Amino acid sequence: MTTTPTPDAVTPLPETFQGSFPGTDERAVLAELTEALHTVLPELGLEGTAVTMDTRFVEDLDLESIDIVTLTGELGRRYGDRVDFPAFFASLELPEIIELSVGRMVHYIAGRLG
């Protein structure tokens, strides 16, 4: 018998995530996340900046915690209750949040949507 994770369960991403796209769902989520970044944080001047699965929010995009909150608020508006960002962030340790990559967030979102 196969069990389905509860909506609050967070699927951990392996430490060695290589930024691959196992399916088109992650490509669509990456595009949506990139669009949300440009929409809600235009003052950061990200136009022309390549956002990839390996891009880190803090180190590469220079986002601050309030920027990440703003971004996840926009993504929450787009995805609704299907994606529980508070549960996702609660499952991470501070160093993981600081090193959070776009790919890890994309993987989480795609997992919740799938």
C-alpha positions as CSV (number, residue, x, y, z in Angstrom):
1,M,0.0,0.0,0.0
2,T,1.4,3.4,-1.0
3,T,0.9,6.3,1.4
4,T,0.5,9.9,0.2
5,P,2.2,12.6,2.2
6,T,-0.1,14.9,4.1
7,P,-0.3,18.5,2.8
8,D,1.8,19.6,5.8
9,A,4.6,17.2,5.1
10,V,7.7,18.7,3.6
11,T,9.6,16.5,1.1
12,P,13.3,17.1,1.9
13,L,15.6,17.8,-1.1
14,P,18.8,15.9,-1.2
15,E,21.9,17.8,-0.3
16,T,23.4,17.1,-3.7
17,F,20.5,18.6,-5.8
18,Q,21.9,19.1,-9.2
19,G,19.4,21.5,-10.6
20,S,17.8,19.0,-13.0
21,F,14.3,19.3,-14.4
22,P,12.7,15.8,-14.0
23,G,9.5,17.1,-15.5
24,T,7.8,20.0,-17.1
25,D,6.1,20.9,-13.9
26,E,9.4,22.2,-12.4
27,R,10.1,24.2,-15.5
28,A,6.7,25.9,-15.2
29,V,7.2,26.5,-11.5
30,L,10.6,28.0,-12.2
31,A,9.1,30.4,-14.8
32,E,6.3,31.3,-12.3
33,L,8.7,32.0,-9.5
34,T,11.0,34.1,-11.8
35,E,7.9,36.1,-12.9
36,A,6.9,36.6,-9.3
37,L,10.4,37.8,-8.4
38,H,10.3,40.4,-11.1
39,T,6.7,41.4,-10.3
40,V,6.9,41.9,-6.5
41,L,10.6,43.0,-6.2
42,P,11.2,45.3,-9.2
43,E,13.3,47.6,-7.0
44,L,16.0,44.9,-6.8
45,G,16.8,45.4,-10.5
46,L,16.7,41.7,-11.4
47,E,15.8,42.4,-15.1
48,G,18.3,40.6,-17.2
49,T,19.5,38.5,-14.3
50,A,19.3,34.8,-15.1
51,V,17.4,32.9,-12.4
52,T,18.3,29.2,-12.5
53,M,17.7,26.2,-10.2
54,D,21.1,26.9,-8.7
55,T,20.5,30.6,-8.0
56,R,20.5,31.3,-4.2
57,F,18.1,33.9,-2.9
58,V,20.4,35.5,-0.4
59,E,23.9,35.0,-1.9
60,D,23.1,35.5,-5.6
61,L,20.0,37.7,-5.7
62,D,20.9,39.6,-2.5
63,L,17.4,39.2,-1.1
64,E,16.7,40.0,2.5
65,S,14.3,38.2,4.7
66,I,11.5,40.7,4.0
67,D,12.0,40.2,0.3
68,I,11.6,36.4,0.7
69,V,8.5,37.0,2.8
70,T,7.1,39.3,0.0
71,L,8.0,36.7,-2.6
72,T,6.3,33.8,-0.8
73,G,3.3,36.0,-0.1
74,E,2.9,36.5,-3.9
75,L,3.5,32.8,-4.6
76,G,1.0,31.9,-1.9
77,R,-1.5,34.2,-3.6
78,R,-0.9,32.4,-6.9
79,Y,-0.9,28.8,-5.6
80,G,-3.3,29.2,-2.7
81,D,-3.6,26.5,0.0
82,R,-1.9,23.9,-2.2
83,V,1.6,25.2,-1.1
84,D,2.3,25.8,2.6
85,F,5.2,28.1,2.7
86,P,5.2,28.5,6.5
87,A,5.5,24.7,6.9
88,F,8.3,24.7,4.3
89,F,10.3,27.4,6.1
90,A,9.6,25.9,9.5
91,S,11.2,22.6,8.3
92,L,14.5,24.4,7.5
93,E,17.3,25.3,9.8
94,L,18.7,28.9,9.6
95,P,21.8,28.0,7.5
96,E,19.5,26.2,5.1
97,I,17.3,29.3,4.8
98,I,20.4,31.5,4.2
99,E,21.6,29.0,1.5
100,L,18.2,28.4,0.0
101,S,18.3,27.9,-3.7
102,V,15.6,28.6,-6.3
103,G,15.8,24.9,-7.1
104,R,15.0,23.8,-3.6
105,M,11.9,26.0,-3.5
106,V,10.8,25.0,-7.0
107,H,11.1,21.3,-6.0
108,Y,9.0,21.9,-2.9
109,I,6.3,23.8,-4.9
110,A,6.2,21.2,-7.7
111,G,5.9,18.5,-5.1
112,R,2.9,20.2,-3.5
113,L,1.2,20.8,-6.8
114,G,1.9,17.3,-8.1
